[in-house]
Amino acid sequence: MQSWDGWLHVNPLRYQPAGATQQQQHEVGLAMLFNPTAQPIETTIALPIYYTGVEGNVWVSVNDNPAQQTSVTRDYFVMIKIALSPMNVSFVVLYDHAV
């Protein structure tokens, strides 16, 4: 409980379930980030997105804000600058192209 904690779920198949909206069809990853401390945390997090299958660029939406295009590093990481509220969960959705 000294810093943030989180996990990343990836959707490498990018399948299109029946009834999925256009936005849901392009989601390739979801990161849930938790700040267990009593203080706000501002940090840059390197998300490993190799298993999403995305190369070059990825679109990133933090807490339902509009998605921003971000470059993927050569070793398949995306750098996310984020402010985490105390005792709160934030989420990051990754898309394979603009939504």
N, C-alpha and C positions, 0 to 999 in steps of 0.2 A: 504494500500500500504506500509506496514511495513515488510512484510515477504511473503513467498510463498503462493500460492493458488492453488487449484486443485480439480479434481473430478475423480472418479473411476467408470467405466462402467464394469459390469460383464456379462458373458454369462454362466449362470448356466446349460443350457440345452446341451451345447456343440454339437449342431446339425451340420450336415455336408451339407451345401448348395450345390446344383448342381454346378459343375465347381470349387469348392473350392480346393485350393492347399493343399498339405499335411500339410504345416505349418499352414494355416488358420483353419484347422479342429481341432486344439488342443488349440487354444487361449481361455482362460477362463476369461481374464480381460485386460482392457486397462486403464491406469492412465495417465491423462494429467496434467502436473504440470507447473505452470506459476510463474515466478519471476517478479513482477511488479516494483521492485526497480532498482536503478541505480548501485547497487553493486552486485557482485557475492555472491551467498549463497551456502555454503557447509553444509549439514545437513543430519540427518538420519530420515527418514519418516516411520511411522508405517502404512502400508496399511491394512485395514480391508478386509479380503478375505473370510469371512464366506460364503457369497452367491455365491461364485464361485464353492463351493462343493469340493474344494481341501483340502486334509488333508496330513500331513506328510511333503512332500516336494513340492515345486513349482519351475519352471524354470523362471528366470526373465531376460528380455532383456531391457536395457536402451538405448534409441536413436539408435536402430538398431545394437547395439553391440551384440556379441555372448551371448546367454542365459547362465546364471549361475544358478546352483542348489542352492536353499535357503530353509532353514527349516521354517516350519509354526509353530508358537507358539501354546500352548494349547488353547489360546483364539482366535485363527484364525487371527493372524496378521503376516505380513511379514515385516521385517525391511530392508529398502532400503537406502543405503548410496548413496547420489547423490550430484553433483555439478550443480547448476542452474545458467546459464549465465544471466546477467542483461537484463531486458525487453525481455525475450525469453521464449519459450515454450519447455518443454522436455516431452518425453512420455516413459512410462514403459509398456511393454507387458508381461503378465503372461501366462504361458503354463502349462498344466497339466502333461506333460512329455517331455523328451528331444526332441528337434527339430534339 
